[in-house]
Amino acid sequence: MTHTITRWEMRAADEPMAETEAAIENPREGEVLVEVAGCGVCHTDLGFYYDGVRTRHPLPLTLGHEISGRVIATGAGAEQWQDAAVIVPAVMPCGECDVCKRGMGNICARQLMPGNDMHGGFASHIVVPAHGLCRVDEQRLAATGLALADLSVIADAVTTPYQSAAQLDIQAGDLAIVVGVGGVGGYAVQIASALGAKVVAIDVVQDKLEGLQGYGADLILNSRDISGRDLKKAVKTFAKDNGLRQTEWKIFECSGTAPGQVTAYGLLTFGARLAVVGFTMDKVEVRLSNLMAFHATAVGNWGCLPEYYPSALDLVLDGKVSMKPFIRQYPLAQINAVFTAAHAHEITQRPILVP
């Protein structure tokens, strides 16, 4: 059977994305065809389109890696996914190579990222491997008031900080600090709080900070108003006042900016763990010896292993992580206008493009 897919392709950074159609046959062995319910617009998509970040697949290319939808056709060996509501992982390891077998799929050389290695989710349909899919319990979903399209942003904005929290080993009683509380950082705040940490949220946009009060932020600090040693002193005071340790802080750098990365690095303390979650092409200058002196750890965080997705989804379905106030749906046909507005910081909620 032949299926027709409608895509919005990026052809060049200075050209509007264009609608096109492609015909495909049924999925091959181990693959499924997903009818896209929604695809979130991520900072990474804007980086590809505006900032010269290179995609691994040559242009023209359909962007979009935060995808939810329904399986409407399956290849051999994937029949159990027929009609399932699913979230497609933003990074799909092969599952078969040496690093995958040792639990290190984040560095799998054969991994696939929609909208980077292959055509992505700003489309009506997408063909993907079945082995990493996250099944959605639609009865539980209905109880939340969320739509399947809303869950698309779990594929990056929620799962990426969830894996980061796992790498930082967030525990009840920890002090967690989130630098940059946009699409990913805002969920990092909620996740760290759901795991039992007290959370300090830091950003340069006051509205973002205030929007997280009541959603996991125990202290908000605007780094335009307080920075450097004074910022660290404010965190120390908060820790002391709340009976928290002055050591072993868990720090998420989610801003994806050079100033944010400098701020996060400056908050290192004895035994601290720093997760670099945000991405920027800019370089920063730091004293690397601070890691030695503080016996601290800095780790990268590329995407999220598919095996973490069910636990991250549970936080949403159980109401421990709220999505509704932080997302907004738009028709896929408005993709160029949405990208323009998101790049100009005119959209405060994470856009979800719906075919």
N, C-alpha and C positions, 0 to 999 in steps of 0.2 A: 504493500500500500504506500502511496506517495502522500506526503504531508507538505503543506505550504506554510512557511515561516515568514512572518513580517519582522524585519529588523530595522533599527535606526543605527546607521554606521557612521563612525568617525573616519573621515577621509583625509583631513589635514587639520592642524590646530587652528587655522584661521578660517575654516569653512564651517557653516552650520552642519549638524548631523542630518543625514538624508535617509528617508524611508526607502526600503528596498524589500524585495521578496526573493525567497529561495525555496526550491523544492528539494526535499530529502526523502529517502526511502525509510522503511522501518528501522528502528535502532538495531545495531549489531549485537552480537553476543556480549552479555554483561552490561549493556547500556539500556537507558530508558529515555523516552521522550516526555518532557515535562511541559505542560501548559502553564505558562508563567502567570501567577496571581499578582505578584508585585515584585519590584526590584528597587532597592534603596540606592540613593545617590550618596556616595562616599567621598571623603576628602581625596582618596586615592584616584577616583575617577576624574576629579577636577585637576589633579596633578598630571594625569595623562593628557587631558584636553588643553590645559592652559599653561602648564609649567615645564613642558619639555621632558617629562618623565617618559622614558621609552617603554613601549609594550613589547613583549617578546614575540607576539604574532605581528606580522607586518600589517600596515594599513592598506585598505580599509578594514576596520574592525568595529564590531559592536561591543561597547563597554558594558559594565554592570556585573558585580559579583555578589550582591546581597539579594538572593533569589529564594522565593517560596512559590509553590505551585502544586499542581496535581499531575500524577503520572497517567498519561493517556495511551501509551504504547510501550511495550517492553521487548527486548531482545531475548534470546535463549539464555536461560539461567537466571533471569531477573523477573520472572512471572509473578513472584510474590509481591512485587511493588505495584501491580496494576491497580489503578484508581486510588492509590494512596496519596494523601496530602503530605507534602514533604518540604523540608528546608534543604537547599543544596549548599554544601560547604563551600566557603569562599576559596579555600585551598584544599584540593583533593589529591592526597598522596596516592601512589600506585598501589600500596598495600602488599607488594610482592618483593621489593628489593631488600638489600641487607639493612639499610637504615630503617625502613618501615618495620621490618621484623624485630628490630631492636627498640621499637617504640619512639623513633625519631623521625616520624613522617614529615615534620616541618621542613626538613632539609632534603627531602626526597628529590632527586634530580629529575624524576619523571612526573612530578606533580603537575596538576592542571589548575589554573586559576581562570575562571570565566572572566572575559573582558581584558585578558592579558595574554594567556597562552592560547586562547580559543575565543570564539564569539561568545559574548556574554548575555546578560539577562534583560537588556533594554530591547525586548523582543516579545513576540507572542508565544514562542516556544524555544526550548533549548534541549539539546541532546547531551546527556552527561553519564558518566559511569554510575552504576547503581550501588557499588559497595560502600560508599561513604554517606549515603543519604540519611537524613534524620526524619523519622516518621512522626507525624503530628497526630495526637489523639484529638479528634474533632469534637468529641463530647466535652472534654475538658476545655478546649478552645472556646466553644460556644458559651460556657459559663463565665468566661472572662470579659465578654463584650468586644473582643478583638476579632478582626477578620484574618483569614489566611494571608492576605496581602500584607497585613501589618507585621507578620512574623518574619518578613524578608530580612529586616535589619538585624535579626538575631544572627544571621550568617556572618556578620563581621562586627557590627557595633556592640553586640552583646557577648558573642563567643570569644572575640579577641581579648577583651579585658578579663573574661572568665578564665581563659588559659593563663593569662598574666597573674591573676590572683592565685591560681594553682601553683605557678612557678615561684611566687613569693611566699607560698605557704601561709596564706592569711588565716589567722586563728582568732577565736574569741579573746578579747582583751588586747589585741594588737592596736597600734596606732598606724593607720594608713593615711598616706598623703597622695592626693591626686592633683597633678599639675596639668591644667588644660581640661576644662569640663564641657567640651563640645559633644558631638555625637558619640564618640567612644568613651571619653572621659566621664561624661555624665553617668553612663552605665557602670563604669569602674567604681564610681562613688556608691551607687546602689548595691553592686555586687559585694564590695568590701563590707558594707554595712550589714548586708544579709548574712554574711559569714561571721559576723560578730565583732568586727573592728569598729573603733571610733575613727571617724573620717574627717580629715581636713581637706577642704576643696580650695584650690588656688587657680585664679584666672585673672585676665585683664578686663573682662566684660562683666560688669556688676549684675546685669539682668540674668546672665547664665548662672551666676553664683546664687542669687536670691531664688532662682527657679528650682534649685536643688534643696532648699530648706524644706524639710518635711519629706524629702526623698533620700535620706541617708547622710546628708552633710551636717556634721555636728559643729563645725566651725568653717566659716567662709572668710577668705583673705584675698583682697584685690592687690595683685603684685604691682599695679601702677601706683598704689598708695603706700605700700610697704614692701621693701625688697632687701636682698642681701642679708646681712647679719640681723637686721631688725625682723625680717621675716622668720628666720630660724629661731630667734628669741621668742617670737610670738607663739610658734609651735611648741617650743620647750615649756613655756608658761601654761599653755593649754594641757600639755601632757601632765605637768605637775598638778594642776588644779583638778584633773580627772583621774588621778591615781594611776597614770600610765607610765610605762618605762621611758627613760630618756635614751635608751639604746634600742637597736634592732627595729628601727622604723621601716615600714614597707612603703616604698615610693613608686608611684606610677607616673611616668612621663608620657602624657597623652596629647600634648599640644601640637606636636609636629612642627615646632618652630625652634629656631636657635635660641632666643631668649628663654623659652620654656625649658629647654634642655639644660641651659646654664643654671636656671633656678632650681631644677630638680637635683642636679649634681651638687649644688651648694647646700642642699639639705641633708647630705650624707652625714650620718653619725655612726658611732661604734656599732658594728654588727649590722648595719643597715643593708637592705636589699633594694636595688633600683631596677625597675623594669622599663626598658625603652620601648614604648608601644607606638608612639607617633613617629611619622616619617617626614623628613625635610631634606632637600638637596643642599641646604646651607651647612657650612662647617662651623664648628664651635671650638673654642680654646678652653681647655680645662687642665687642672693639674692631676694627671693620672695617678700620681703617688698617693692621693687621698684614699684611693681604694686600699692600698697597702696600709696606710697609717690607721685607718678606721677598721681594718679587717672587714671591709664591706664587699659587696658583690653587685655587679652590674650584669644584667642579662638582656638579650634581645627577645623579641616576641613576634615571630612571623606567623600571622594568621592564627588558626586554632585547629588542633587535631580533631577529626570527626568524632572520635570517641567521647569528647567533652560535650558535644552538642546536646545530647539528651538531658544532662544535668543542668546546663544553662537554660534550656527550654523549660525545665521543671520550675526554675525560679520565677519565670514569667507566668506560667500557668498556675502556680501556687500563689501568685500575687505578691511575691517578695521583691520582684523587680517590676516597676511600672513602666509601661511603654506609651500609653495613650497620650499623655500630656506632651510627649517629646517627638511625635511623628505626625506627618500629614500626607495624605494621598493626593496625587495629581495624575491627570490622564497622560499616558505615555506620549501622545502626540504633542504635548507641551514641553518635550525634553529640552529643546534649545532655550526656551524662556526660563525653565527651571534651573538649568546650568548657569545661565547668566546671572540670575538672582542669587543662587547659592554662592557663586564666585564673588559676588559683590557683598556678601554677608547680609543680604536682605531677607533671608529665610532663617528663622531661628529654630524651627522644628526640622527633623530629618525628613527630607522629601522621599516619598515612595512613588515610583512611576508605575501606573496600572494600565496594562494593555486594554 
